């Protein structure tokens, strides 16, 4: 190939998508929150060197070392420090009414690397569980869990500037059916318990404390278990192995054994599920936020590529069929973002009736749609999208199923919606009241015949109705019209829609800001 030909080929490779504000360029998110200075600062910081940190944290996953120590790459710690100092793990508990801002920060950070979302999310979610079930423990631990200081390493929590919290609920024999747990909790004088047993899945085992479930004399109960005791002695928390996962590779997940581990009761004996459900509700919110963030990053990569890559004499973004696919991806990303932010607002407003059912609905739908969405975005890049060194999409694709599985897979959330409808009719009324009239009839029709076998059909109808409502209210008409016109797979939008305007809205174009 001649020198001019080589230069021409090089010119047809899109430049790296870097040097831009990840918050500001996510227009639906910026419009939902407003141009908050903290979100702007984090978005600007993440558009630089941290884009490489996310890749490095996955290329160098955590390693289990002797003494139950988990070793992470420096890039992991750098990203965690960004998240903690920004308050992603704690902002609403430091500033009441900040769930929406915190959601925007979480979604912006998760575009760079999703793995760090796990410990940040669980720490955020542990606080309301402790407040509700163990006020004395909350008084002791909340200042540690809400501190804006990232201090890794195993030391007594009282000696650290800040702490993180994980969870260990599931066991080999039961999975989501935690009532079959076999771990035992024996009470001691002074309110402590000794826990023995195994946990098949412990999220973020490097944390300073964990909420765990175990069988006490009064039944399945919830406990706070510190990793290191106040005198510096390691608690009876032993890591058997780190999980070799499909995605989420930067984050550690483990099989653990608890041996005479000291712990403190959260809530009442026999009410373990009720005690930990407050944590689960908040982590489910973060599953929606995280999946919306993955969609957004995929859309940013696909639209950027198409705007700089030519084929058959035109830029890809100018070719009608590619434009149709890209616009469809953009519409779904915006629908997910608005859904996530509406949920966060329900937490700000303490709208328990709406959030109770809408969180499960959104968790089911947004998280389940994400793998197909990212696969389509990957295909927009062709072969380049499939190659690790040339694209971020393979990492996003591996990551995409995790939020649909964590905190209850699809069936668990669909059945949770049915239980809420039966036990808490006010949640049904709150959800229907949220919908615009043109969407309400479809949901009411499904509700009239709802049963366990058709739970997914019901939840899908509820999710689509909620997203349609939010887009009609808050999105530009071009986006709402496209959502309402969707019928088939990606790239099947009908004629007459302003697809170019949709794609331009979602393409990162202000790279000089």
Rosetta blueprint (number, residue, H / E / L):
1 X L
2 X L
3 X H
4 X H
5 X H
6 X H
7 X H
8 X H
9 X H
10 X H
11 X H
12 X L
13 X L
14 X L
15 X L
16 X L
17 X L
18 X L
19 X L
20 X L
21 X L
22 X L
23 X L
24 X L
25 X L
26 X L
27 X H
28 X H
29 X H
30 X H
31 X H
32 X H
33 X H
34 X L
35 X L
36 X L
37 X H
38 X H
39 X H
40 X H
41 X H
42 X H
43 X H
44 X H
45 X H
46 X H
47 X L
48 X L
49 X L
50 X H
51 X H
52 X H
53 X H
54 X H
55 X H
56 X H
57 X H
58 X H
59 X H
60 X L
61 X L
62 X L
63 X E
64 X E
65 X E
66 X L
67 X L
68 X L
69 X E
70 X E
71 X E
72 X L
73 X L
74 X H
75 X H
76 X H
77 X H
78 X H
79 X H
80 X H
81 X H
82 X H
83 X H
84 X H
85 X H
86 X L
87 X L
88 X L
89 X L
90 X L
91 X H
92 X H
93 X H
94 X H
95 X L
96 X L
97 X L
98 X L
99 X H
100 X H
101 X H
102 X H
103 X H
104 X H
105 X H
106 X H
107 X H
108 X H
109 X H
110 X H
111 X L
112 X L
113 X L
114 X L
115 X L
116 X L
117 X H
118 X H
119 X H
120 X H
121 X H
122 X H
123 X H
124 X H
125 X H
126 X H
127 X H
128 X H
129 X H
130 X H
131 X H
132 X H
133 X H
134 X L
135 X H
136 X H
137 X H
138 X H
139 X H
140 X H
141 X H
142 X H
143 X H
144 X H
145 X H
146 X L
147 X L
148 X L
149 X L
150 X L
151 X L
152 X L
153 X L
154 X L
155 X L
156 X L
157 X H
158 X H
159 X H
160 X L
161 X L
162 X L
163 X L
164 X L
165 X E
166 X E
167 X E
168 X E
169 X L
170 X L
171 X L
172 X L
173 X L
174 X L
175 X L
176 X L
177 X L
178 X H
179 X H
180 X H
181 X L
182 X L
183 X L
184 X E
185 X E
186 X E
187 X E
188 X L
189 X L
190 X L
191 X L
192 X E
193 X E
194 X E
195 X E
196 X E
197 X E
198 X E
199 X E
200 X E
201 X E
202 X E
203 X E
204 X L
205 X L
206 X L
207 X L
208 X L
209 X E
210 X E
211 X E
212 X E
213 X E
214 X E
215 X E
216 X E
217 X L
218 X L
219 X E
220 X E
221 X E
222 X E
223 X E
224 X E
225 X E
226 X E
227 X L
228 X E
229 X L
230 X L
231 X L
232 X L
233 X L
234 X E
235 X L
236 X L
237 X E
238 X E
239 X E
240 X E
241 X E
242 X E
243 X L
244 X L
245 X L
246 X L
247 X L
248 X L
249 X L
250 X L
251 X L
252 X L
253 X E
254 X E
255 X E
256 X E
257 X E
258 X E
259 X E
260 X E
261 X E
262 X E
263 X E
264 X E
265 X E
266 X E
267 X L
268 X L
269 X L
270 X L
271 X L
272 X H
273 X H
274 X H
275 X H
276 X H
277 X H
278 X H
279 X H
280 X H
281 X H
282 X H
283 X H
284 X H
285 X H
286 X H
287 X H
288 X H
289 X H
290 X H
291 X H
292 X H
293 X H
294 X H
295 X H
296 X H
297 X H
298 X H
299 X H
300 X H
301 X H
302 X H
303 X H
304 X H
305 X H
306 X H
307 X H
308 X H
309 X L
310 X E
311 X E
312 X L
313 X L
314 X E
315 X E
316 X H
317 X H
318 X H
319 X L
320 X H
321 X H
322 X H
323 X H
324 X H
325 X H
326 X H
327 X H
328 X H
329 X H
330 X H
331 X H
332 X H
333 X H
334 X H
335 X H
336 X H
337 X H
338 X H
339 X H
340 X H
341 X H
342 X H
343 X H
344 X H
345 X H
346 X H
347 X H
348 X H
349 X L
350 X L
351 X L
352 X H
353 X H
354 X H
355 X H
356 X H
357 X H
358 X H
359 X H
360 X H
361 X H
362 X H
363 X H
364 X H
365 X H
366 X H
367 X H
368 X H
369 X H
370 X H
371 X H
372 X H
373 X H
374 X H
375 X H
376 X H
377 X H
378 X H
379 X H
380 X H
381 X L
382 X H
383 X H
384 X H
385 X H
386 X H
387 X L
388 X H
389 X H
390 X H
391 X L
392 X L
393 X H
394 X H
395 X H
396 X H
397 X H
398 X H
399 X H
400 X L
401 X L
402 X H
403 X H
404 X H
405 X H
406 X L
407 X L
408 X L
409 X L
410 X H
411 X H
412 X H
413 X H
414 X H
415 X H
416 X H
417 X H
418 X H
419 X H
420 X H
421 X H
422 X H
423 X H
424 X L
425 X H
426 X H
427 X H
428 X H
429 X H
430 X H
431 X H
432 X H
433 X H
434 X H
435 X L
436 X L
437 X H
438 X H
439 X H
440 X H
441 X H
442 X H
443 X H
444 X H
445 X H
446 X H
447 X H
448 X H
449 X L
450 X L
451 X L
452 X L
453 X L
454 X L
455 X H
456 X H
457 X H
458 X H
459 X H
460 X H
461 X H
462 X H
463 X H
464 X H
465 X H
466 X H
467 X H
468 X H
469 X H
470 X H
471 X H
472 X H
473 X H
474 X H
475 X L
476 X L
477 X H
478 X H
479 X H
480 X H
481 X H
482 X H
483 X H
484 X H
485 X H
486 X L
487 X L
488 X L
489 X L
490 X L
491 X L
492 X L
493 X L
494 X L
495 X L
496 X L
497 X L
498 X L
499 X H
500 X H
501 X H
502 X H
503 X H
504 X H
505 X H
506 X H
507 X L
508 X L
509 X L
510 X L
511 X L
512 X L
513 X L
